[in-house]
Amino acid sequence: MENPFPFLSDGDAAAPTTLILAHGAGGPMDSPFLNEVAAQVASAAVRVLRFEFPFMRARRETGRGGAPDREPALRAAWLGAIEAVRVMKASRTERTGAGRLVIGGKSLGGRIASLIADEASVDGLICLGYPFHPPAQPAKLRTAHLAALKTRTLIVQGTRDPFGTPAEVETYFLSPVIAIRWLESGDHSWKPLARSGRTLPQNMKEGIQIIRGFLRSE
């Protein structure tokens, strides 16, 4: 039977912390953004695993586009990925013990992770550009569940992200376990405007340092 979760793996399989990342609606698990994050975060202390939702696997297999799966299917995929990792870590081939498990992802991947984080009893949540609302539709908020979230959470967001700017986000009622760190002039993928004096490598480096700090403090 084909493995429904063919993970991409970076870092030491015996690392005490495992970070599972899911992709966004537009890019796959091996997008340049996620490749960079995974490569820079992975170490002897953190193993980074990436997986794809069914809709993205279908795009890869057929070469055609297609809308993201509906929320129930995305939630089920996330819970399935977490269970697969837990089984893998408990198997004789991994011999790593339970360790700490943190989940998250880019945009859609991080949002769905936030919906199941408490249910899955994970140790932390990292959202790389959270889609607080669709672009140009600030009234269509995706924040209701964030008010009662219990899982310790980091959101790394660009200050000009069309899915949620600082001025907008400061008006939301969010759980006290959520920490939001802002990258100057960054868009939804942290890319800054040229006139800002910032560069994408600078924002990527800063964002990755923030992620590393969060994982060290877990």
Residue pairs with C-beta under 8 A, 6 or more apart in sequence:
3 84
4 80
4 84
5 51
5 80
5 81
5 84
6 51
7 49
7 50
7 51
7 81
7 84
7 85
8 29
8 30
8 38
8 49
8 50
8 51
9 47
9 48
9 49
9 50
10 38
10 39
10 41
10 42
10 47
10 48
10 49
11 41
11 42
11 43
11 44
11 46
11 47
11 48
12 42
12 43
12 44
12 45
12 47
13 47
13 94
13 96
14 94
14 95
14 96
15 43
15 44
15 45
15 46
15 47
15 96
15 99
16 45
16 99
16 100
17 45
17 46
17 47
17 99
17 100
17 101
17 102
17 123
17 215
17 218
18 46
18 47
18 48
18 49
18 85
18 89
18 99
18 100
18 101
18 102
19 41
19 46
19 47
19 48
19 49
19 102
19 103
19 104
19 126
19 215
20 48
20 49
20 50
20 51
20 81
20 82
20 85
20 101
20 102
20 103
20 104
21 29
21 34
21 37
21 38
21 48
21 49
21 50
21 103
21 104
21 105
21 106
21 109
21 126
21 128
22 29
22 50
22 51
22 52
22 53
22 78
22 81
22 103
22 104
22 105
22 106
22 108
22 109
22 110
22 112
22 113
23 29
23 31
23 34
23 50
23 52
23 53
23 56
23 105
23 106
23 108
23 109
24 31
24 105
24 106
24 107
24 108
24 109
24 129
25 68
25 107
25 108
27 33
27 34
27 106
28 52
28 56
28 59
28 60
29 50
29 51
29 52
29 56
30 50
31 106
33 106
33 128
33 189
33 190
34 50
34 106
36 204
36 208
37 48
37 128
37 204
37 207
37 208
37 211
38 48
38 50
40 204
40 208
41 48
41 208
41 211
41 212
41 215
42 48
45 215
45 216
46 212
46 215
49 85
51 77
51 81
52 60
53 68
53 69
53 73
53 74
53 77
53 109
54 69
54 73
54 77
55 66
55 67
55 68
55 69
58 66
59 65
59 66
68 74
68 108
69 77
71 112
71 115
74 108
74 112
75 112
75 115
75 116
77 112
78 103
78 112
78 113
78 115
78 116
78 120
79 116
79 119
79 120
82 101
82 103
82 116
82 120
82 122
85 101
86 98
86 101
88 94
89 96
89 97
89 98
89 99
90 98
100 123
100 124
100 218
101 122
101 123
102 122
102 123
102 124
102 125
102 126
102 215
102 218
103 113
103 117
103 120
103 122
103 124
103 125
103 126
104 110
104 113
104 124
104 125
104 126
104 127
104 128
104 154
105 112
105 113
105 126
105 127
105 128
106 128
106 129
106 189
107 128
107 129
107 130
107 131
107 163
107 188
108 131
110 125
110 126
110 127
110 128
110 129
110 130
110 155
111 127
111 130
111 131
111 142
113 125
113 127
114 125
114 127
114 130
114 145
114 146
114 149
114 153
115 145
117 125
117 149
117 151
117 153
118 149
118 150
118 151
122 151
123 151
123 152
123 218
124 151
124 152
124 153
124 154
124 214
124 215
124 218
125 149
125 151
125 152
125 153
125 154
126 153
126 154
126 155
126 156
126 211
126 214
127 153
127 154
127 155
127 156
128 156
128 207
129 156
129 157
129 158
129 161
129 163
129 188
129 189
129 190
130 155
130 157
130 163
130 164
131 142
131 163
131 164
131 188
132 141
132 142
132 143
132 163
132 164
132 168
132 169
132 172
133 139
133 140
133 141
133 142
133 163
133 164
133 168
134 140
134 163
135 162
135 163
136 162
138 168
141 172
143 172
143 173
143 174
146 172
146 174
146 175
146 178
147 173
147 174
147 175
148 175
149 174
149 175
149 177
149 178
150 175
150 177
151 177
152 177
152 218
153 175
153 177
153 178
153 179
154 178
154 179
154 181
154 210
154 211
154 214
155 178
155 179
155 180
155 181
156 180
156 181
156 183
156 190
156 207
156 210
156 211
157 164
157 169
157 180
157 181
157 182
157 183
157 186
158 182
158 183
158 185
158 186
158 187
158 188
158 189
158 190
158 191
158 192
158 203
159 165
159 166
159 182
159 183
159 184
159 185
159 186
160 185
160 186
160 187
160 193
161 186
161 187
161 188
162 187
162 188
163 188
166 182
169 180
174 180
179 214
181 207
181 210
183 190
183 192
183 203
183 206
183 207
184 192
184 196
184 198
184 203
185 192
185 193
185 196
185 198
185 203
186 192
186 198
186 203
190 200
190 203
190 204
190 207
191 200
191 203
192 198
192 199
192 200
192 202
192 203
